[in-house]
Amino acid sequence: MILKGRAWRFGDDVDTDAIIPARYLNTSDPAELARHVMEDADKDFPTKVQKGDIIAAGKNFGCGSSREHAPLSIKAAGIQAVIAKSFARIFYRNSFNIGLPIFESRDASDKIREGDVVEIDADTGIIRNLSRGEQYTAEMIPPFMQELIAAGGLIEWTKKKIH
């Protein structure tokens, strides 16, 4: 699977409150959550982000509370992947559970700049920065996690296994 999009840049320790502020946790409607994604980090982000975009961030992305709303709001906003140096473990698992591809890569995280066009080969872990002519390597996604992404998340994967 090849993912290609424009990058948005965020720093280290982006917590779940920055991803989706707690004041919006009274809904689990993906469209409503998407209208507020990352707004405390960049108030205009929800209106600027476009379907197919990619987030590049520093270390410990998704730290804080264990809310599934965080990766759900990112996916609902049309962001097709997140690249970071590292992810908080619960965010990591929640992302795969809802079918949001995430990639750990120290080099990509350091070198991708906002607005760069990035291409990710999810099968090989190769990330290409088409704007800068650079290539980076991400940690390989375990086969089971790749199945979850391909299915659209844990619930869809389970439905396919049952039928």
Secondary structure, 3 states (H helix, E strand, C coil): CEEEEEEEECCCCCEHHHHCCHHHCCCCCHHHHHCCCCCCCCCCHHHHCCCCCEEECCCCECECCCCCHHHHHHHHCCCCEEEECCECHHHHHHHHHHCCCEEECHHHHHHCCCCCEEEEECCCCEEEECCCCEEEECCCCCHHHHHHHHHCCHHHHHHHHHC
